[in-house]
Amino acid sequence: MDARFVPALGGIVLVALLAGCGSTPKTSSGTFNPSGTTDTSSPSAISSDSPATAAPAPSAMTTPEFTRSVLSGYRAYQAAYERAYETNDPSGLGQYATDPILSLVEKDIEAGIARGEIWRFHNVLNPRLQGWTPDRTTVAVLDCVQTLGSYRYNAKSGKRLGSGRAVNGYYQAQMRYVAGTWKIFDAKVGKRC
């Protein structure tokens, strides 16, 4: 898919891409339950129901603290995003996202519910800060997201209906500091990375 990246934020300061690999924690044991519940007994399971951690004001953080804080919010959103699709329940996304992206994802999940489908997939993340506004309250995160696999299931029977191929592509997320947490408000998909 070829899409334009979000135009530079007003007053954005471009920074060199930061070194280091990101990883996405495991969100479930991989079992499928047509009722929409997942296995959360694994100690490494992430709950999108736990509130996002409040952070100090971005202007008061050192650059390493700021980077960790933003990327932690981004990864929390991505985990909640996967969980919302695997359970057909977008209610936990509001902790990590705001409009316009929140409404878009909610509508997409509702369309899946209307079709009687559930999607399961896993994205491997490698995010870096691309830039931020001078007050550090709005940040662009650039990621090369690799979707290892995506599978469509019948929500009632659990029968697999189809699958998507493994793909990777650039993903630019716009994050905003809202009431002590980082929330994604917009995103664009770019070319393969």
C-alpha positions in Angstrom: 0.0 0.0 0.0 1.4 3.4 -0.9 0.3 6.3 1.2 1.7 9.7 2.0 3.3 10.3 5.3 1.8 12.9 7.7 3.2 16.3 6.8 5.8 17.6 9.2 4.4 18.8 12.5 4.5 22.6 13.0 7.9 23.4 14.5 8.9 19.8 14.5 12.5 19.1 15.3 14.0 16.3 13.2 16.2 14.0 15.1 18.4 11.1 14.0 16.7 7.8 14.1 17.6 6.1 17.4 19.5 2.9 17.4 18.0 -0.3 19.0 15.5 -2.9 18.1 12.0 -2.9 19.5 10.1 -5.9 20.3 6.5 -6.7 21.0 5.6 -8.7 24.0 3.4 -11.8 23.6 -0.2 -11.0 24.1 -1.7 -14.5 24.4 -0.9 -18.2 24.2 -2.3 -18.4 20.7 -5.5 -20.3 21.6 -8.6 -19.2 19.8 -11.9 -19.0 21.7 -14.9 -18.0 19.5 -16.6 -16.3 22.5 -14.0 -13.6 22.1 -11.9 -14.3 25.2 -8.2 -15.1 25.1 -5.9 -16.9 27.4 -4.5 -14.3 29.9 -2.9 -16.9 32.2 0.5 -16.4 30.7 2.7 -14.2 32.9 3.8 -12.4 29.7 0.3 -11.6 28.6 -0.5 -7.9 28.3 -3.8 -6.6 29.4 -5.2 -3.7 27.4 -7.5 -3.2 30.4 -4.7 -1.9 32.7 -4.5 1.9 32.6 -1.7 3.6 30.7 1.1 4.7 33.1 1.1 8.4 33.8 4.4 10.0 33.0 5.9 13.3 34.1 5.6 16.2 31.7 7.6 15.6 28.6 9.5 18.9 29.0 10.8 17.7 32.4 12.2 14.4 31.0 15.7 13.7 29.8 15.9 12.6 26.2 16.3 8.9 27.1 13.4 9.1 29.5 11.3 10.9 26.9 12.1 8.3 24.2 11.3 5.4 26.6 8.0 7.1 27.6 6.8 7.7 24.0 7.8 4.3 22.8 6.2 2.6 25.8 2.9 4.4 24.9 3.3 3.4 21.2 3.9 -0.3 22.1 0.9 -0.2 24.6 -1.3 1.0 21.8 -0.1 -1.7 19.4 -0.7 -4.4 22.0 -4.2 -3.0 22.7 -4.8 -2.9 18.9 -4.0 -6.5 18.5 -6.1 -7.4 21.5 -9.1 -5.4 20.2 -9.1 -7.3 16.9 -8.6 -10.8 18.5 -11.5 -10.2 20.9 -13.7 -8.0 18.6 -13.8 -5.5 21.5 -12.4 -2.0 20.9 -13.4 -0.7 24.4 -9.8 -0.8 25.7 -8.4 1.3 22.9 -9.5 4.7 24.4 -6.7 4.4 26.9 -4.1 4.5 24.1 -5.7 6.3 21.2 -7.8 9.4 20.4 -9.7 10.5 17.3 -9.4 10.3 14.4 -7.6 7.0 14.6 -9.7 5.7 17.4 -13.0 6.0 15.5 -11.5 4.4 12.4 -10.4 1.3 14.3 -13.6 1.0 16.2 -15.6 1.2 12.9 -13.4 -1.4 11.3 -13.9 -3.8 14.3 -17.6 -3.2 14.3 -17.7 -4.1 10.5 -15.9 -7.4 11.4 -18.5 -8.1 14.1 -21.3 -7.4 11.6 -19.7 -9.9 9.2 -19.3 -12.5 12.0 -15.5 -12.4 11.7 -12.6 -12.2 14.1 -9.0 -11.3 13.0 -5.9 -12.7 14.7 -2.5 -11.4 13.8 0.9 -10.4 15.3 3.0 -7.4 14.4 6.7 -7.2 15.1 7.6 -3.6 15.9 10.9 -1.6 15.5 9.8 1.9 16.4 12.0 5.0 16.6 11.3 8.7 17.3 11.3 10.6 14.0 10.8 14.0 15.5 8.8 16.1 18.0 7.5 19.6 18.6 9.6 22.0 20.7 7.4 21.5 23.7 7.7 17.7 23.3 3.9 17.1 23.5 3.5 15.8 19.9 5.8 13.2 18.5 6.2 11.3 15.2 7.1 7.7 15.6 8.5 5.8 12.6 8.2 2.1 12.6 9.0 -0.8 10.2 6.1 -3.1 11.2 6.3 -6.7 10.1 3.0 -8.6 10.2 4.0 -12.2 10.7 0.6 -13.6 9.8 -3.0 -12.6 9.8 -5.9 -15.0 10.0 -9.7 -14.4 9.6 -12.0 -16.7 11.7 -15.7 -17.3 11.9 -16.6 -15.7 15.3 -19.2 -18.4 16.2 -17.6 -21.6 15.0 -13.9 -20.7 15.2 -13.4 -22.0 11.7 -10.5 -20.3 9.8 -11.9 -18.4 6.8 -8.8 -17.1 5.3 -5.3 -15.6 5.9 -3.1 -12.8 4.8 0.5 -13.1 3.8 3.3 -11.9 6.0 4.2 -8.3 5.0 6.2 -5.4 6.3 5.8 -1.7 5.8 6.6 1.7 7.2 4.1 3.0 9.7 4.2 6.6 10.9 2.3 7.2 14.1 1.5 10.6 15.5 1.5 10.6 19.3 0.2 13.3 21.6 0.7 13.7 25.4 -2.8 13.7 26.8 -3.6 13.9 30.6 -0.3 12.2 31.6 -0.2 9.5 28.9 0.9 9.2 25.3 -1.9 8.5 22.8 -1.8 7.9 19.1 -4.1 10.2 17.1 -3.1 9.5 13.5 -1.1 7.1 11.5 -0.1 6.6 7.9 1.2 3.4 6.1 4.0 3.8 3.7 6.0 1.6 1.3 7.7 -1.7 2.2 10.6 -1.4 4.5 
